[in-house]
C-alpha cells in the first residue's frame, strides 16, 4: 500500500511582538513603513498604530516592536532595543 502525504503551508494571520526598524514615517498623515529584522519584510502601519504608545514622532532607522494585525499591517507600536532582540554580547 502506498501512502500519500499532503503538506499544507499555514501562514499566521497575525503575529505578536515582532521587531524592526522604521523605514519611513509621515507625521502629518501618521503613515509609515517598518522593515523586520529577520527576512527584511516591509509592513505598512495600521490606522491608529501609534495610539496609546509613547511615540509622538518616529524617525527612519528607529528600532521598534510591533504586532501584526489580520490585514498584515503593523499595529501597537512600542519601544524596541538591542536587548529585546537578544543581540549577542560579542557583537
MARMARLUM-459644 format. One line per 3 residues: number of its first residue (from 0); for each residue x, y negated, z of N, C-alpha, C. Coordinates in pm, 1 decimal. Example, Ala and Ser with C-alpha at 12.3 -4.5 7.8 and 13.67 -1.06 7.14 Angstrom:
MARMARLUM-459644
0 = 1319.0,569.0,780.0,1230.0,450.0,780.0,1320.0,330.0,780.0 | 1285.0,225.0,708.0,1367.0,106.0,714.0,1290.0,-3.0,787.0
***
This chain:
MARMARLUM-459644
0 = 84.8,117.4,0.0,0.0,0.0,0.0,89.4,-123.7,0.0 | 62.4,-215.1,-90.7,137.0,-340.8,-98.5,66.1,-447.5,-16.5 | 144.9,-518.0,62.0,88.0,-627.9,139.1,107.0,-758.3,64.0
3 = 9.4,-842.5,70.0,16.6,-973.2,6.5,21.3,-1078.6,116.5 | 115.5,-1171.8,102.4,127.0,-1279.3,200.3,87.2,-1410.8,136.6 | 13.5,-1487.2,208.1,-24.0,-1620.8,163.7,29.9,-1719.4,265.3
6 = 104.8,-1817.2,216.9,159.3,-1920.8,304.6,79.2,-2048.0,286.3 | 43.0,-2105.7,394.9,-32.6,-2230.7,392.0,51.4,-2337.7,458.2 | 75.5,-2445.5,386.7,150.6,-2558.5,440.5,55.2,-2647.3,516.3
9 = 81.6,-2667.9,642.8,-4.4,-2751.2,726.0,67.4,-2882.7,752.8 | 3.5,-2990.1,715.5,59.7,-3123.9,736.2,-22.8,-3193.5,843.9 | 40.7,-3242.8,949.2,-36.0,-3309.0,1055.0,-101.3,-3436.6,1004.2
12 = -220.1,-3463.1,1052.2,-291.4,-3583.6,1011.3,-243.6,-3705.2,1087.9 | -183.1,-3683.2,1201.4,-128.0,-3792.9,1279.7,-9.5,-3741.8,1359.2 | 72.9,-3832.9,1403.1,190.0,-3794.7,1482.1,206.3,-3894.8,1595.1
15 = 263.7,-3850.0,1704.0,280.7,-3932.9,1822.4,429.5,-3952.2,1849.8 | 463.0,-4073.4,1891.1,597.3,-4110.0,1933.9,703.4,-4089.9,1825.3 | 675.9,-4145.8,1709.8,774.6,-4146.4,1603.0,868.3,-4264.8,1624.8
18 = 984.8,-4261.2,1562.3,1083.5,-4367.3,1580.0,1128.3,-4417.9,1444.2 | 1154.9,-4545.9,1438.0,1200.2,-4601.2,1311.4,1251.8,-4742.4,1326.2 | 1275.4,-4802.9,1210.3,1328.8,-4938.6,1203.9,1236.9,-5022.0,1115.8
21 = 1209.1,-5143.0,1159.8,1123.7,-5233.6,1082.9,1194.0,-5268.3,952.0 | 1125.4,-5243.3,841.5,1180.1,-5279.7,710.3,1135.5,-5420.2,672.9 | 1009.0,-5450.3,698.1,957.2,-5583.6,667.2,843.8,-5617.5,762.4
24 = 822.4,-5748.0,780.6,712.7,-5794.8,866.1,676.5,-5936.3,826.7 | 547.4,-5960.9,808.5,496.9,-6094.6,777.4,416.9,-6142.7,898.0 | 467.8,-6244.4,971.3,398.6,-6288.9,1093.1,262.2,-6353.5,1065.9
27 = 242.2,-6404.0,945.8,114.6,-6467.1,912.7,4.1,-6363.1,897.5 | 29.8,-6260.2,819.3,-70.8,-6156.8,795.7,-59.3,-6040.3,893.0 | 55.3,-6032.9,961.2,87.4,-5923.1,1053.0,98.4,-5788.8,981.5
30 = 126.3,-5794.9,851.2,152.2,-5674.3,772.8,299.2,-5640.1,783.6 | 331.6,-5511.9,775.8,471.3,-5472.9,781.5,491.0,-5329.9,739.2 | 617.2,-5291.8,735.3,656.3,-5156.6,697.4,765.5,-5109.1,791.6
33 = 759.7,-4982.3,828.7,861.6,-4921.7,912.9,919.5,-4801.5,837.0 | 1049.0,-4777.2,854.8,1116.7,-4664.1,793.4,1159.0,-4570.1,906.3 | 1122.2,-4443.3,894.9,1156.6,-4347.2,1000.1,1305.6,-4317.7,999.7
36 = 1356.9,-4283.7,1117.0,1498.6,-4249.0,1130.7,1529.3,-4116.0,1063.7 | 1435.8,-4024.3,1071.3,1455.9,-3893.7,1008.4,1371.3,-3888.3,882.5 | 1431.0,-3858.7,773.0,1357.5,-3847.1,648.3,1344.9,-3977.3,570.3
39 = 1373.0,-4089.2,635.2,1364.5,-4221.1,571.7,1232.4,-4243.0,498.3 | 1123.7,-4204.0,562.6,990.0,-4221.6,506.6,936.5,-4357.6,549.4 | 871.3,-4428.5,456.6,814.5,-4559.7,487.0,666.4,-4547.5,520.5
42 = 624.5,-4621.4,624.0,483.9,-4627.9,662.0,444.8,-4773.6,678.4 | 327.6,-4809.0,628.1,273.5,-4943.2,648.3,214.2,-4951.7,787.8 | 205.6,-5074.9,840.0,141.5,-5095.8,969.7,-9.3,-5085.6,952.1
45 = -73.9,-5021.3,1046.9,-219.8,-5018.2,1050.3,-269.5,-5155.6,1094.1 | -391.6,-5186.2,1059.8,-450.3,-5311.8,1103.5,-457.0,-5311.4,1256.0 | -405.7,-5414.9,1319.4,-405.2,-5423.0,1465.0,-295.7,-5340.4,1530.9
48 = -193.0,-5305.4,1455.7,-85.4,-5219.7,1508.5,-11.8,-5282.9,1626.0 | -10.1,-5415.9,1633.3,62.0,-5484.1,1741.0,-26.8,-5522.2,1859.5 | -156.5,-5498.9,1846.9,-247.8,-5533.9,1955.8,-214.2,-5453.2,2081.0
51 = -203.2,-5521.2,2193.1,-172.2,-5455.7,2319.6,-23.6,-5428.5,2339.9 | 59.2,-5470.3,2245.3,203.1,-5446.9,2260.7,271.7,-5572.9,2311.7 | 398.3,-5560.5,2348.0,474.9,-5674.9,2396.0,522.9,-5762.8,2280.4
54 = 507.2,-5716.6,2158.0,558.3,-5789.5,2042.9,467.1,-5903.7,2000.7 | 527.9,-6016.5,1971.4,460.5,-6127.8,1906.1,520.6,-6146.6,1767.7 | 642.2,-6095.7,1751.4,717.2,-6110.0,1627.5,808.2,-5988.0,1612.4
57 = 826.4,-5942.5,1491.0,919.6,-5834.4,1461.8,1020.6,-5883.8,1359.2 | 1141.1,-5830.9,1365.1,1243.1,-5869.3,1267.1,1291.9,-5744.3,1195.2 | 1329.4,-5758.0,1067.6,1384.1,-5643.3,995.6,1505.4,-5586.8,1069.7
60 = 1512.7,-5455.6,1078.5,1621.6,-5389.1,1148.8,1591.1,-5359.3,1294.1 | 1480.5,-5411.3,1345.4,1445.1,-5388.1,1485.2,1395.0,-5245.1,1503.3 | 1444.0,-5178.5,1606.4,1405.7,-5039.3,1634.8,1273.9,-5037.5,1711.5
63 = 1181.2,-4952.0,1667.2,1050.9,-4939.8,1732.7,1011.0,-4793.2,1743.9 | 919.0,-4768.8,1834.0,849.0,-4639.7,1843.2,706.4,-4666.8,1799.0 | 641.6,-4568.0,1739.6,504.8,-4587.3,1691.5,436.0,-4452.7,1678.7
66 = 305.1,-4458.7,1666.0,225.2,-4340.1,1638.2,173.9,-4352.1,1495.5 | 137.9,-4241.3,1436.8,82.5,-4239.5,1302.3,-64.3,-4204.8,1313.4 | -150.0,-4283.2,1247.9,-293.1,-4253.6,1254.3,-333.8,-4158.5,1141.9
69 = -460.9,-4127.5,1131.6,-509.5,-4030.8,1032.6,-495.7,-4081.5,889.6 | -473.7,-4212.2,872.2,-451.6,-4270.2,739.0,-303.1,-4279.9,706.4 | -219.4,-4217.9,788.9,-72.8,-4222.4,773.7,-19.2,-4364.8,778.9
72 = -72.8,-4443.3,872.0,-24.4,-4579.3,895.2,26.8,-4589.8,1038.0 | 129.5,-4672.9,1056.7,191.0,-4690.9,1188.6,99.2,-4772.6,1278.4 | 79.5,-4725.1,1399.7,-2.3,-4796.8,1497.6,60.3,-4782.5,1635.2
75 = 6.7,-4856.1,1733.1,56.2,-4852.7,1871.8,207.8,-4873.2,1876.5 | 251.8,-4980.2,1814.1,394.7,-5011.2,1806.8,444.9,-5054.6,1943.3 | 560.4,-4999.9,1982.4,619.8,-5032.9,2112.4,771.7,-5035.8,2100.0
78 = 837.3,-5080.6,2205.6,982.6,-5093.8,2204.5,1051.5,-4961.3,2178.1 | 1158.5,-4966.1,2101.4,1240.2,-4848.6,2075.6,1383.8,-4879.1,2114.5 | 1462.2,-4775.8,2137.1,1601.6,-4796.4,2172.5,1683.1,-4674.1,2136.4
81 = 1812.2,-4686.8,2141.2,1901.5,-4574.2,2114.4,1877.0,-4461.7,2214.7 | 1843.3,-4495.5,2338.8,1818.4,-4394.0,2440.4,1698.8,-4309.5,2400.6 | 1592.8,-4373.8,2346.4,1474.8,-4299.5,2303.7,1509.2,-4196.6,2197.5
84 = 1609.8,-4225.6,2116.6,1645.6,-4137.3,2008.1,1739.8,-4026.6,2050.3 | 1782.9,-4030.7,2172.9,1876.8,-3931.2,2224.7,2004.7,-3930.7,2141.9 | 2058.6,-4047.8,2115.8,2184.3,-4058.6,2042.7,2296.5,-3999.0,2125.7
87 = 2377.8,-3912.9,2067.4,2486.7,-3852.5,2143.6,2584.4,-3958.5,2196.8 | 2643.6,-3930.8,2312.6,2735.4,-4025.0,2376.2,2863.5,-4046.2,2297.0 | 2905.0,-3949.0,2218.1,3032.3,-3959.6,2147.6,3024.8,-4041.8,2018.3
90 = 2909.2,-4097.8,1988.6,2897.7,-4180.0,1866.4,2916.5,-4325.7,1900.2
***
